Amino acid sequence: MMTLDEYKEKINAMTKEELTEELEMLRESLEDIQLERKLILGQTGVHINAGKVEAYRNAFDREASVLEQKINMVEKALGA
């Protein structure tokens, strides 16, 4: 997986059009993660071990945090 520093180098080499496309893709990925989190952790009819619930929650939160950081980096590169 690419580090945030490597990602910053990648976006610095992108055109404005590429940055706009990247931003859209990141936003869609974040929406997908949020929906998946809601579907898995919001289930009421299925028992999930508390340890697994916490692990899922942490994984979703970590992934969402990285996506949010990348979104901020791209927005900054676009001057948004």
mmCIF file of the N, C-alpha and C atoms, coordinates in Angstrom:
data_MODEL
# 
_entry.id   MODEL 
# 
loop_
_atom_site.group_PDB 
_atom_site.id 
_atom_site.type_symbol 
_atom_site.label_atom_id 
_atom_site.label_alt_id 
_atom_site.label_comp_id 
_atom_site.label_asym_id 
_atom_site.label_entity_id 
_atom_site.label_seq_id 
_atom_site.pdbx_PDB_ins_code 
_atom_site.Cartn_x 
_atom_site.Cartn_y 
_atom_site.Cartn_z 
_atom_site.occupancy 
_atom_site.B_iso_or_equiv 
_atom_site.pdbx_formal_charge 
_atom_site.auth_seq_id 
_atom_site.auth_comp_id 
_atom_site.auth_asym_id 
_atom_site.auth_atom_id 
_atom_site.pdbx_PDB_model_num 
ATOM 1   N N  . MET A 1 1  ? 0.842   -1.187  0.000   1.00 0.00 ? 1  MET A N  1 
ATOM 2   C CA . MET A 1 1  ? 0.000   0.000   0.000   1.00 0.00 ? 1  MET A CA 1 
ATOM 3   C C  . MET A 1 1  ? 0.886   1.249   0.000   1.00 0.00 ? 1  MET A C  1 
ATOM 4   N N  . MET A 1 2  ? 0.452   2.240   -0.720  1.00 0.00 ? 2  MET A N  1 
ATOM 5   C CA . MET A 1 2  ? 1.192   3.481   -0.864  1.00 0.00 ? 2  MET A CA 1 
ATOM 6   C C  . MET A 1 2  ? 1.088   4.319   0.411   1.00 0.00 ? 2  MET A C  1 
ATOM 7   N N  . THR A 1 3  ? 2.229   4.860   0.857   1.00 0.00 ? 3  THR A N  1 
ATOM 8   C CA . THR A 1 3  ? 2.203   5.747   2.018   1.00 0.00 ? 3  THR A CA 1 
ATOM 9   C C  . THR A 1 3  ? 1.597   7.089   1.602   1.00 0.00 ? 3  THR A C  1 
ATOM 10  N N  . LEU A 1 4  ? 1.219   7.887   2.589   1.00 0.00 ? 4  LEU A N  1 
ATOM 11  C CA . LEU A 1 4  ? 0.652   9.199   2.277   1.00 0.00 ? 4  LEU A CA 1 
ATOM 12  C C  . LEU A 1 4  ? 1.692   10.106  1.618   1.00 0.00 ? 4  LEU A C  1 
ATOM 13  N N  . ASP A 1 5  ? 2.963   9.965   1.999   1.00 0.00 ? 5  ASP A N  1 
ATOM 14  C CA . ASP A 1 5  ? 4.018   10.754  1.349   1.00 0.00 ? 5  ASP A CA 1 
ATOM 15  C C  . ASP A 1 5  ? 4.159   10.369  -0.123  1.00 0.00 ? 5  ASP A C  1 
ATOM 16  N N  . GLU A 1 6  ? 4.106   9.076   -0.398  1.00 0.00 ? 6  GLU A N  1 
ATOM 17  C CA . GLU A 1 6  ? 4.169   8.607   -1.785  1.00 0.00 ? 6  GLU A CA 1 
ATOM 18  C C  . GLU A 1 6  ? 2.945   9.082   -2.563  1.00 0.00 ? 6  GLU A C  1 
ATOM 19  N N  . TYR A 1 7  ? 1.793   9.064   -1.903  1.00 0.00 ? 7  TYR A N  1 
ATOM 20  C CA . TYR A 1 7  ? 0.562   9.519   -2.548  1.00 0.00 ? 7  TYR A CA 1 
ATOM 21  C C  . TYR A 1 7  ? 0.657   11.011  -2.876  1.00 0.00 ? 7  TYR A C  1 
ATOM 22  N N  . LYS A 1 8  ? 1.246   11.777  -1.964  1.00 0.00 ? 8  LYS A N  1 
ATOM 23  C CA . LYS A 1 8  ? 1.403   13.215  -2.199  1.00 0.00 ? 8  LYS A CA 1 
ATOM 24  C C  . LYS A 1 8  ? 2.275   13.458  -3.430  1.00 0.00 ? 8  LYS A C  1 
ATOM 25  N N  . GLU A 1 9  ? 3.347   12.685  -3.566  1.00 0.00 ? 9  GLU A N  1 
ATOM 26  C CA . GLU A 1 9  ? 4.200   12.800  -4.749  1.00 0.00 ? 9  GLU A CA 1 
ATOM 27  C C  . GLU A 1 9  ? 3.411   12.462  -6.013  1.00 0.00 ? 9  GLU A C  1 
ATOM 28  N N  . LYS A 1 10 ? 2.579   11.432  -5.913  1.00 0.00 ? 10 LYS A N  1 
ATOM 29  C CA . LYS A 1 10 ? 1.769   11.014  -7.057  1.00 0.00 ? 10 LYS A CA 1 
ATOM 30  C C  . LYS A 1 10 ? 0.829   12.133  -7.492  1.00 0.00 ? 10 LYS A C  1 
ATOM 31  N N  . ILE A 1 11 ? 0.125   12.737  -6.536  1.00 0.00 ? 11 ILE A N  1 
ATOM 32  C CA . ILE A 1 11 ? -0.841  13.773  -6.919  1.00 0.00 ? 11 ILE A CA 1 
ATOM 33  C C  . ILE A 1 11 ? -0.153  15.050  -7.383  1.00 0.00 ? 11 ILE A C  1 
ATOM 34  N N  . ASN A 1 12 ? 1.065   15.293  -6.903  1.00 0.00 ? 12 ASN A N  1 
ATOM 35  C CA . ASN A 1 12 ? 1.803   16.478  -7.366  1.00 0.00 ? 12 ASN A CA 1 
ATOM 36  C C  . ASN A 1 12 ? 2.151   16.380  -8.845  1.00 0.00 ? 12 ASN A C  1 
ATOM 37  N N  . ALA A 1 13 ? 2.200   15.163  -9.369  1.00 0.00 ? 13 ALA A N  1 
ATOM 38  C CA . ALA A 1 13 ? 2.521   14.950  -10.782 1.00 0.00 ? 13 ALA A CA 1 
ATOM 39  C C  . ALA A 1 13 ? 1.276   14.914  -11.669 1.00 0.00 ? 13 ALA A C  1 
ATOM 40  N N  . MET A 1 14 ? 0.092   15.023  -11.071 1.00 0.00 ? 14 MET A N  1 
ATOM 41  C CA . MET A 1 14 ? -1.158  14.917  -11.829 1.00 0.00 ? 14 MET A CA 1 
ATOM 42  C C  . MET A 1 14 ? -1.585  16.258  -12.408 1.00 0.00 ? 14 MET A C  1 
ATOM 43  N N  . THR A 1 15 ? -2.311  16.168  -13.524 1.00 0.00 ? 15 THR A N  1 
ATOM 44  C CA . THR A 1 15 ? -2.930  17.357  -14.108 1.00 0.00 ? 15 THR A CA 1 
ATOM 45  C C  . THR A 1 15 ? -4.197  17.685  -13.312 1.00 0.00 ? 15 THR A C  1 
ATOM 46  N N  . LYS A 1 16 ? -4.739  18.856  -13.564 1.00 0.00 ? 16 LYS A N  1 
ATOM 47  C CA . LYS A 1 16 ? -5.967  19.254  -12.879 1.00 0.00 ? 16 LYS A CA 1 
ATOM 48  C C  . LYS A 1 16 ? -7.101  18.278  -13.189 1.00 0.00 ? 16 LYS A C  1 
ATOM 49  N N  . GLU A 1 17 ? -7.180  17.836  -14.433 1.00 0.00 ? 17 GLU A N  1 
ATOM 50  C CA . GLU A 1 17 ? -8.219  16.877  -14.830 1.00 0.00 ? 17 GLU A CA 1 
ATOM 51  C C  . GLU A 1 17 ? -8.041  15.553  -14.080 1.00 0.00 ? 17 GLU A C  1 
ATOM 52  N N  . GLU A 1 18 ? -6.808  15.092  -14.000 1.00 0.00 ? 18 GLU A N  1 
ATOM 53  C CA . GLU A 1 18 ? -6.534  13.846  -13.271 1.00 0.00 ? 18 GLU A CA 1 
ATOM 54  C C  . GLU A 1 18 ? -6.862  13.992  -11.791 1.00 0.00 ? 18 GLU A C  1 
ATOM 55  N N  . LEU A 1 19 ? -6.552  15.146  -11.228 1.00 0.00 ? 19 LEU A N  1 
ATOM 56  C CA . LEU A 1 19 ? -6.869  15.396  -9.819  1.00 0.00 ? 19 LEU A CA 1 
ATOM 57  C C  . LEU A 1 19 ? -8.376  15.379  -9.588  1.00 0.00 ? 19 LEU A C  1 
ATOM 58  N N  . THR A 1 20 ? -9.117  15.968  -10.506 1.00 0.00 ? 20 THR A N  1 
ATOM 59  C CA . THR A 1 20 ? -10.574 15.989  -10.391 1.00 0.00 ? 20 THR A CA 1 
ATOM 60  C C  . THR A 1 20 ? -11.137 14.573  -10.442 1.00 0.00 ? 20 THR A C  1 
ATOM 61  N N  . GLU A 1 21 ? -10.614 13.757  -11.349 1.00 0.00 ? 21 GLU A N  1 
ATOM 62  C CA . GLU A 1 21 ? -11.047 12.359  -11.445 1.00 0.00 ? 21 GLU A CA 1 
ATOM 63  C C  . GLU A 1 21 ? -10.668 11.578  -10.187 1.00 0.00 ? 21 GLU A C  1 
ATOM 64  N N  . GLU A 1 22 ? -9.475  11.827  -9.687  1.00 0.00 ? 22 GLU A N  1 
ATOM 65  C CA . GLU A 1 22 ? -9.003  11.156  -8.466  1.00 0.00 ? 22 GLU A CA 1 
ATOM 66  C C  . GLU A 1 22 ? -9.894  11.528  -7.284  1.00 0.00 ? 22 GLU A C  1 
ATOM 67  N N  . LEU A 1 23 ? -10.249 12.795  -7.188  1.00 0.00 ? 23 LEU A N  1 
ATOM 68  C CA . LEU A 1 23 ? -11.099 13.259  -6.097  1.00 0.00 ? 23 LEU A CA 1 
ATOM 69  C C  . LEU A 1 23 ? -12.460 12.574  -6.142  1.00 0.00 ? 23 LEU A C  1 
ATOM 70  N N  . GLU A 1 24 ? -13.029 12.465  -7.316  1.00 0.00 ? 24 GLU A N  1 
ATOM 71  C CA . GLU A 1 24 ? -14.325 11.798  -7.468  1.00 0.00 ? 24 GLU A CA 1 
ATOM 72  C C  . GLU A 1 24 ? -14.230 10.335  -7.049  1.00 0.00 ? 24 GLU A C  1 
ATOM 73  N N  . MET A 1 25 ? -13.163 9.662   -7.474  1.00 0.00 ? 25 MET A N  1 
ATOM 74  C CA . MET A 1 25 ? -12.969 8.257   -7.124  1.00 0.00 ? 25 MET A CA 1 
ATOM 75  C C  . MET A 1 25 ? -12.807 8.081   -5.608  1.00 0.00 ? 25 MET A C  1 
ATOM 76  N N  . LEU A 1 26 ? -12.050 8.978   -4.987  1.00 0.00 ? 26 LEU A N  1 
ATOM 77  C CA . LEU A 1 26 ? -11.851 8.902   -3.536  1.00 0.00 ? 26 LEU A CA 1 
ATOM 78  C C  . LEU A 1 26 ? -13.162 9.124   -2.786  1.00 0.00 ? 26 LEU A C  1 
ATOM 79  N N  . ARG A 1 27 ? -13.936 10.090  -3.243  1.00 0.00 ? 27 ARG A N  1 
ATOM 80  C CA . ARG A 1 27 ? -15.228 10.357  -2.593  1.00 0.00 ? 27 ARG A CA 1 
ATOM 81  C C  . ARG A 1 27 ? -16.171 9.161   -2.724  1.00 0.00 ? 27 ARG A C  1 
ATOM 82  N N  . GLU A 1 28 ? -16.181 8.533   -3.896  1.00 0.00 ? 28 GLU A N  1 
ATOM 83  C CA . GLU A 1 28 ? -17.011 7.341   -4.089  1.00 0.00 ? 28 GLU A CA 1 
ATOM 84  C C  . GLU A 1 28 ? -16.538 6.199   -3.193  1.00 0.00 ? 28 GLU A C  1 
ATOM 85  N N  . SER A 1 29 ? -15.233 6.035   -3.073  1.00 0.00 ? 29 SER A N  1 
ATOM 86  C CA . SER A 1 29 ? -14.680 4.987   -2.207  1.00 0.00 ? 29 SER A CA 1 
ATOM 87  C C  . SER A 1 29 ? -15.062 5.235   -0.754  1.00 0.00 ? 29 SER A C  1 
ATOM 88  N N  . LEU A 1 30 ? -15.013 6.487   -0.322  1.00 0.00 ? 30 LEU A N  1 
ATOM 89  C CA . LEU A 1 30 ? -15.388 6.819   1.051   1.00 0.00 ? 30 LEU A CA 1 
ATOM 90  C C  . LEU A 1 30 ? -16.865 6.524   1.286   1.00 0.00 ? 30 LEU A C  1 
ATOM 91  N N  . GLU A 1 31 ? -17.713 6.877   0.331   1.00 0.00 ? 31 GLU A N  1 
ATOM 92  C CA . GLU A 1 31 ? -19.142 6.568   0.452   1.00 0.00 ? 31 GLU A CA 1 
ATOM 93  C C  . GLU A 1 31 ? -19.366 5.063   0.542   1.00 0.00 ? 31 GLU A C  1 
ATOM 94  N N  . ASP A 1 32 ? -18.629 4.297   -0.265  1.00 0.00 ? 32 ASP A N  1 
ATOM 95  C CA . ASP A 1 32 ? -18.749 2.833   -0.234  1.00 0.00 ? 32 ASP A CA 1 
ATOM 96  C C  . ASP A 1 32 ? -18.356 2.280   1.131   1.00 0.00 ? 32 ASP A C  1 
ATOM 97  N N  . ILE A 1 33 ? -17.261 2.775   1.684   1.00 0.00 ? 33 ILE A N  1 
ATOM 98  C CA . ILE A 1 33 ? -16.790 2.312   2.996   1.00 0.00 ? 33 ILE A CA 1 
ATOM 99  C C  . ILE A 1 33 ? -17.824 2.650   4.066   1.00 0.00 ? 33 ILE A C  1 
ATOM 100 N N  . GLN A 1 34 ? -18.374 3.851   4.006   1.00 0.00 ? 34 GLN A N  1 
ATOM 101 C CA . GLN A 1 34 ? -19.372 4.256   4.997   1.00 0.00 ? 34 GLN A CA 1 
ATOM 102 C C  . GLN A 1 34 ? -20.627 3.398   4.893   1.00 0.00 ? 34 GLN A C  1 
ATOM 103 N N  . LEU A 1 35 ? -21.048 3.085   3.673   1.00 0.00 ? 35 LEU A N  1 
ATOM 104 C CA . LEU A 1 35 ? -22.219 2.236   3.477   1.00 0.00 ? 35 LEU A CA 1 
ATOM 105 C C  . LEU A 1 35 ? -21.945 0.822   3.970   1.00 0.00 ? 35 LEU A C  1 
ATOM 106 N N  . GLU A 1 36 ? -20.787 0.285   3.622   1.00 0.00 ? 36 GLU A N  1 
ATOM 107 C CA . GLU A 1 36 ? -20.420 -1.063  4.060   1.00 0.00 ? 36 GLU A CA 1 
ATOM 108 C C  . GLU A 1 36 ? -20.369 -1.140  5.587   1.00 0.00 ? 36 GLU A C  1 
ATOM 109 N N  . ARG A 1 37 ? -19.799 -0.113  6.215   1.00 0.00 ? 37 ARG A N  1 
ATOM 110 C CA . ARG A 1 37 ? -19.726 -0.059  7.684   1.00 0.00 ? 37 ARG A CA 1 
ATOM 111 C C  . ARG A 1 37 ? -21.129 -0.087  8.280   1.00 0.00 ? 37 ARG A C  1 
ATOM 112 N N  . LYS A 1 38 ? -21.998 0.730   7.699   1.00 0.00 ? 38 LYS A N  1 
ATOM 113 C CA . LYS A 1 38 ? -23.374 0.810   8.195   1.00 0.00 ? 38 LYS A CA 1 
ATOM 114 C C  . LYS A 1 38 ? -24.092 -0.530  8.036   1.00 0.00 ? 38 LYS A C  1 
ATOM 115 N N  . LEU A 1 39 ? -23.918 -1.177  6.884   1.00 0.00 ? 39 LEU A N  1 
ATOM 116 C CA . LEU A 1 39 ? -24.591 -2.450  6.637   1.00 0.00 ? 39 LEU A CA 1 
ATOM 117 C C  . LEU A 1 39 ? -24.089 -3.551  7.561   1.00 0.00 ? 39 LEU A C  1 
ATOM 118 N N  . ILE A 1 40 ? -22.783 -3.634  7.741   1.00 0.00 ? 40 ILE A N  1 
ATOM 119 C CA . ILE A 1 40 ? -22.225 -4.706  8.560   1.00 0.00 ? 40 ILE A CA 1 
ATOM 120 C C  . ILE A 1 40 ? -22.441 -4.450  10.046  1.00 0.00 ? 40 ILE A C  1 
ATOM 121 N N  . LEU A 1 41 ? -22.145 -3.248  10.493  1.00 0.00 ? 41 LEU A N  1 
ATOM 122 C CA . LEU A 1 41 ? -22.244 -2.967  11.923  1.00 0.00 ? 41 LEU A CA 1 
ATOM 123 C C  . LEU A 1 41 ? -23.660 -2.628  12.360  1.00 0.00 ? 41 LEU A C  1 
ATOM 124 N N  . GLY A 1 42 ? -24.533 -2.322  11.414  1.00 0.00 ? 42 GLY A N  1 
ATOM 125 C CA . GLY A 1 42 ? -25.898 -1.958  11.757  1.00 0.00 ? 42 GLY A CA 1 
ATOM 126 C C  . GLY A 1 42 ? -26.873 -3.114  11.755  1.00 0.00 ? 42 GLY A C  1 
ATOM 127 N N  . GLN A 1 43 ? -26.385 -4.320  11.502  1.00 0.00 ? 43 GLN A N  1 
ATOM 128 C CA . GLN A 1 43 ? -27.266 -5.486  11.474  1.00 0.00 ? 43 GLN A CA 1 
ATOM 129 C C  . GLN A 1 43 ? -27.821 -5.752  12.873  1.00 0.00 ? 43 GLN A C  1 
ATOM 130 N N  . THR A 1 44 ? -29.108 -5.970  12.924  1.00 0.00 ? 44 THR A N  1 
ATOM 131 C CA . THR A 1 44 ? -29.728 -6.268  14.217  1.00 0.00 ? 44 THR A CA 1 
ATOM 132 C C  . THR A 1 44 ? -30.137 -7.725  14.327  1.00 0.00 ? 44 THR A C  1 
ATOM 133 N N  . GLY A 1 45 ? -30.282 -8.413  13.210  1.00 0.00 ? 45 GLY A N  1 
ATOM 134 C CA . GLY A 1 45 ? -30.759 -9.787  13.244  1.00 0.00 ? 45 GLY A CA 1 
ATOM 135 C C  . GLY A 1 45 ? -29.661 -10.830 13.271  1.00 0.00 ? 45 GLY A C  1 
ATOM 136 N N  . VAL A 1 46 ? -28.414 -10.382 13.246  1.00 0.00 ? 46 VAL A N  1 
ATOM 137 C CA . VAL A 1 46 ? -27.298 -11.318 13.205  1.00 0.00 ? 46 VAL A CA 1 
ATOM 138 C C  . VAL A 1 46 ? -26.374 -11.024 14.377  1.00 0.00 ? 46 VAL A C  1 
ATOM 139 N N  . HIS A 1 47 ? -26.030 -12.086 15.123  1.00 0.00 ? 47 HIS A N  1 
ATOM 140 C CA . HIS A 1 47 ? -25.109 -11.892 16.238  1.00 0.00 ? 47 HIS A CA 1 
ATOM 141 C C  . HIS A 1 47 ? -23.679 -11.953 15.725  1.00 0.00 ? 47 HIS A C  1 
ATOM 142 N N  . ILE A 1 48 ? -22.917 -10.935 16.050  1.00 0.00 ? 48 ILE A N  1 
ATOM 143 C CA . ILE A 1 48 ? -21.499 -10.906 15.714  1.00 0.00 ? 48 ILE A CA 1 
ATOM 144 C C  . ILE A 1 48 ? -20.736 -10.736 17.019  1.00 0.00 ? 48 ILE A C  1 
ATOM 145 N N  . ASN A 1 49 ? -19.709 -11.536 17.194  1.00 0.00 ? 49 ASN A N  1 
ATOM 146 C CA . ASN A 1 49 ? -18.863 -11.465 18.375  1.00 0.00 ? 49 ASN A CA 1 
ATOM 147 C C  . ASN A 1 49 ? -18.381 -10.029 18.581  1.00 0.00 ? 49 ASN A C  1 
ATOM 148 N N  . ALA A 1 50 ? -18.403 -9.563  19.830  1.00 0.00 ? 50 ALA A N  1 
ATOM 149 C CA . ALA A 1 50 ? -18.024 -8.185  20.144  1.00 0.00 ? 50 ALA A CA 1 
ATOM 150 C C  . ALA A 1 50 ? -16.605 -7.865  19.683  1.00 0.00 ? 50 ALA A C  1 
ATOM 151 N N  . GLY A 1 51 ? -15.714 -8.828  19.776  1.00 0.00 ? 51 GLY A N  1 
ATOM 152 C CA . GLY A 1 51 ? -14.341 -8.615  19.316  1.00 0.00 ? 51 GLY A CA 1 
ATOM 153 C C  . GLY A 1 51 ? -14.275 -8.385  17.823  1.00 0.00 ? 51 GLY A C  1 
ATOM 154 N N  . LYS A 1 52 ? -15.087 -9.140  17.084  1.00 0.00 ? 52 LYS A N  1 
ATOM 155 C CA . LYS A 1 52 ? -15.121 -8.961  15.628  1.00 0.00 ? 52 LYS A CA 1 
ATOM 156 C C  . LYS A 1 52 ? -15.750 -7.623  15.262  1.00 0.00 ? 52 LYS A C  1 
ATOM 157 N N  . VAL A 1 53 ? -16.777 -7.239  15.996  1.00 0.00 ? 53 VAL A N  1 
ATOM 158 C CA . VAL A 1 53 ? -17.418 -5.945  15.743  1.00 0.00 ? 53 VAL A CA 1 
ATOM 159 C C  . VAL A 1 53 ? -16.396 -4.827  15.916  1.00 0.00 ? 53 VAL A C  1 
ATOM 160 N N  . GLU A 1 54 ? -15.630 -4.899  16.994  1.00 0.00 ? 54 GLU A N  1 
ATOM 161 C CA . GLU A 1 54 ? -14.615 -3.875  17.255  1.00 0.00 ? 54 GLU A CA 1 
ATOM 162 C C  . GLU A 1 54 ? -13.537 -3.886  16.164  1.00 0.00 ? 54 GLU A C  1 
ATOM 163 N N  . ALA A 1 55 ? -13.133 -5.072  15.737  1.00 0.00 ? 55 ALA A N  1 
ATOM 164 C CA . ALA A 1 55 ? -12.128 -5.178  14.673  1.00 0.00 ? 55 ALA A CA 1 
ATOM 165 C C  . ALA A 1 55 ? -12.661 -4.593  13.365  1.00 0.00 ? 55 ALA A C  1 
ATOM 166 N N  . TYR A 1 56 ? -13.918 -4.913  13.027  1.00 0.00 ? 56 TYR A N  1 
ATOM 167 C CA . TYR A 1 56 ? -14.532 -4.345  11.821  1.00 0.00 ? 56 TYR A CA 1 
ATOM 168 C C  . TYR A 1 56 ? -14.597 -2.823  11.922  1.00 0.00 ? 56 TYR A C  1 
ATOM 169 N N  . ARG A 1 57 ? -15.046 -2.340  13.068  1.00 0.00 ? 57 ARG A N  1 
ATOM 170 C CA . ARG A 1 57 ? -15.184 -0.895  13.269  1.00 0.00 ? 57 ARG A CA 1 
ATOM 171 C C  . ARG A 1 57 ? -13.823 -0.210  13.096  1.00 0.00 ? 57 ARG A C  1 
ATOM 172 N N  . ASN A 1 58 ? -12.796 -0.770  13.717  1.00 0.00 ? 58 ASN A N  1 
ATOM 173 C CA . ASN A 1 58 ? -11.457 -0.182  13.608  1.00 0.00 ? 58 ASN A CA 1 
ATOM 174 C C  . ASN A 1 58 ? -10.950 -0.192  12.171  1.00 0.00 ? 58 ASN A C  1 
ATOM 175 N N  . ALA A 1 59 ? -11.181 -1.294  11.469  1.00 0.00 ? 59 ALA A N  1 
ATOM 176 C CA . ALA A 1 59 ? -10.735 -1.395  10.076  1.00 0.00 ? 59 ALA A CA 1 
ATOM 177 C C  . ALA A 1 59 ? -11.450 -0.368  9.200   1.00 0.00 ? 59 ALA A C  1 
ATOM 178 N N  . PHE A 1 60 ? -12.762 -0.256  9.367   1.00 0.00 ? 60 PHE A N  1 
ATOM 179 C CA . PHE A 1 60 ? -13.523 0.725   8.590   1.00 0.00 ? 60 PHE A CA 1 
ATOM 180 C C  . PHE A 1 60 ? -13.056 2.140   8.911   1.00 0.00 ? 60 PHE A C  1 
ATOM 181 N N  . ASP A 1 61 ? -12.861 2.419   10.195  1.00 0.00 ? 61 ASP A N  1 
ATOM 182 C CA . ASP A 1 61 ? -12.448 3.759   10.602  1.00 0.00 ? 61 ASP A CA 1 
ATOM 183 C C  . ASP A 1 61 ? -11.061 4.114   10.073  1.00 0.00 ? 61 ASP A C  1 
ATOM 184 N N  . ARG A 1 62 ? -10.141 3.148   10.090  1.00 0.00 ? 62 ARG A N  1 
ATOM 185 C CA . ARG A 1 62 ? -8.795  3.386   9.554   1.00 0.00 ? 62 ARG A CA 1 
ATOM 186 C C  . ARG A 1 62 ? -8.853  3.684   8.059   1.00 0.00 ? 62 ARG A C  1 
ATOM 187 N N  . GLU A 1 63 ? -9.609  2.870   7.349   1.00 0.00 ? 63 GLU A N  1 
ATOM 188 C CA . GLU A 1 63 ? -9.709  3.057   5.899   1.00 0.00 ? 63 GLU A CA 1 
ATOM 189 C C  . GLU A 1 63 ? -10.375 4.391   5.562   1.00 0.00 ? 63 GLU A C  1 
ATOM 190 N N  . ALA A 1 64 ? -11.420 4.734   6.300   1.00 0.00 ? 64 ALA A N  1 
ATOM 191 C CA . ALA A 1 64 ? -12.101 6.009   6.073   1.00 0.00 ? 64 ALA A CA 1 
ATOM 192 C C  . ALA A 1 64 ? -11.168 7.179   6.377   1.00 0.00 ? 64 ALA A C  1 
ATOM 193 N N  . SER A 1 65 ? -10.374 7.057   7.420   1.00 0.00 ? 65 SER A N  1 
ATOM 194 C CA . SER A 1 65 ? -9.439  8.119   7.787   1.00 0.00 ? 65 SER A CA 1 
ATOM 195 C C  . SER A 1 65 ? -8.401  8.353   6.692   1.00 0.00 ? 65 SER A C  1 
ATOM 196 N N  . VAL A 1 66 ? -7.865  7.280   6.140   1.00 0.00 ? 66 VAL A N  1 
ATOM 197 C CA . VAL A 1 66 ? -6.880  7.404   5.055   1.00 0.00 ? 66 VAL A CA 1 
ATOM 198 C C  . VAL A 1 66 ? -7.531  8.060   3.835   1.00 0.00 ? 66 VAL A C  1 
ATOM 199 N N  . LEU A 1 67 ? -8.743  7.634   3.506   1.00 0.00 ? 67 LEU A N  1 
ATOM 200 C CA . LEU A 1 67 ? -9.439  8.232   2.362   1.00 0.00 ? 67 LEU A CA 1 
ATOM 201 C C  . LEU A 1 67 ? -9.697  9.716   2.593   1.00 0.00 ? 67 LEU A C  1 
ATOM 202 N N  . GLU A 1 68 ? -10.092 10.081  3.808   1.00 0.00 ? 68 GLU A N  1 
ATOM 203 C CA . GLU A 1 68 ? -10.344 11.488  4.117   1.00 0.00 ? 68 GLU A CA 1 
ATOM 204 C C  . GLU A 1 68 ? -9.062  12.306  3.996   1.00 0.00 ? 68 GLU A C  1 
ATOM 205 N N  . GLN A 1 69 ? -7.943  11.748  4.440   1.00 0.00 ? 69 GLN A N  1 
ATOM 206 C CA . GLN A 1 69 ? -6.661  12.443  4.307   1.00 0.00 ? 69 GLN A CA 1 
ATOM 207 C C  . GLN A 1 69 ? -6.298  12.633  2.837   1.00 0.00 ? 69 GLN A C  1 
ATOM 208 N N  . LYS A 1 70 ? -6.521  11.607  2.038   1.00 0.00 ? 70 LYS A N  1 
ATOM 209 C CA . LYS A 1 70 ? -6.229  11.705  0.606   1.00 0.00 ? 70 LYS A CA 1 
ATOM 210 C C  . LYS A 1 70 ? -7.137  12.731  -0.064  1.00 0.00 ? 70 LYS A C  1 
ATOM 211 N N  . ILE A 1 71 ? -8.411  12.741  0.317   1.00 0.00 ? 71 ILE A N  1 
ATOM 212 C CA . ILE A 1 71 ? -9.353  13.730  -0.226  1.00 0.00 ? 71 ILE A CA 1 
ATOM 213 C C  . ILE A 1 71 ? -8.857  15.137  0.090   1.00 0.00 ? 71 ILE A C  1 
ATOM 214 N N  . ASN A 1 72 ? -8.439  15.355  1.330   1.00 0.00 ? 72 ASN A N  1 
ATOM 215 C CA . ASN A 1 72 ? -7.927  16.672  1.720   1.00 0.00 ? 72 ASN A CA 1 
ATOM 216 C C  . ASN A 1 72 ? -6.691  17.057  0.915   1.00 0.00 ? 72 ASN A C  1 
ATOM 217 N N  . MET A 1 73 ? -5.814  16.087  0.670   1.00 0.00 ? 73 MET A N  1 
ATOM 218 C CA . MET A 1 73 ? -4.601  16.354  -0.107  1.00 0.00 ? 73 MET A CA 1 
ATOM 219 C C  . MET A 1 73 ? -4.943  16.741  -1.545  1.00 0.00 ? 73 MET A C  1 
ATOM 220 N N  . VAL A 1 74 ? -5.887  16.030  -2.147  1.00 0.00 ? 74 VAL A N  1 
ATOM 221 C CA . VAL A 1 74 ? -6.270  16.321  -3.528  1.00 0.00 ? 74 VAL A CA 1 
ATOM 222 C C  . VAL A 1 74 ? -6.982  17.672  -3.599  1.00 0.00 ? 74 VAL A C  1 
ATOM 223 N N  . GLU A 1 75 ? -7.868  17.932  -2.645  1.00 0.00 ? 75 GLU A N  1 
ATOM 224 C CA . GLU A 1 75 ? -8.552  19.231  -2.627  1.00 0.00 ? 75 GLU A CA 1 
ATOM 225 C C  . GLU A 1 75 ? -7.539  20.367  -2.497  1.00 0.00 ? 75 GLU A C  1 
ATOM 226 N N  . LYS A 1 76 ? -6.543  20.166  -1.654  1.00 0.00 ? 76 LYS A N  1 
ATOM 227 C CA . LYS A 1 76 ? -5.503  21.190  -1.486  1.00 0.00 ? 76 LYS A CA 1 
ATOM 228 C C  . LYS A 1 76 ? -4.728  21.380  -2.791  1.00 0.00 ? 76 LYS A C  1 
ATOM 229 N N  . ALA A 1 77 ? -4.415  20.273  -3.464  1.00 0.00 ? 77 ALA A N  1 
ATOM 230 C CA . ALA A 1 77 ? -3.697  20.352  -4.742  1.00 0.00 ? 77 ALA A CA 1 
ATOM 231 C C  . ALA A 1 77 ? -4.526  21.070  -5.805  1.00 0.00 ? 77 ALA A C  1 
ATOM 232 N N  . LEU A 1 78 ? -5.851  20.921  -5.709  1.00 0.00 ? 78 LEU A N  1 
ATOM 233 C CA . LEU A 1 78 ? -6.751  21.594  -6.653  1.00 0.00 ? 78 LEU A CA 1 
ATOM 234 C C  . LEU A 1 78 ? -6.997  23.050  -6.263  1.00 0.00 ? 78 LEU A C  1 
ATOM 235 N N  . GLY A 1 79 ? -6.589  23.403  -5.051  1.00 0.00 ? 79 GLY A N  1 
ATOM 236 C CA . GLY A 1 79 ? -6.822  24.756  -4.578  1.00 0.00 ? 79 GLY A CA 1 
ATOM 237 C C  . GLY A 1 79 ? -8.225  24.960  -4.064  1.00 0.00 ? 79 GLY A C  1 
ATOM 238 N N  . ALA A 1 80 ? -8.903  23.843  -3.712  1.00 0.00 ? 80 ALA A N  1 
ATOM 239 C CA . ALA A 1 80 ? -10.290 23.906  -3.231  1.00 0.00 ? 80 ALA A CA 1 
ATOM 240 C C  . ALA A 1 80 ? -10.350 24.344  -1.785  1.00 0.00 ? 80 ALA A C  1 
# 
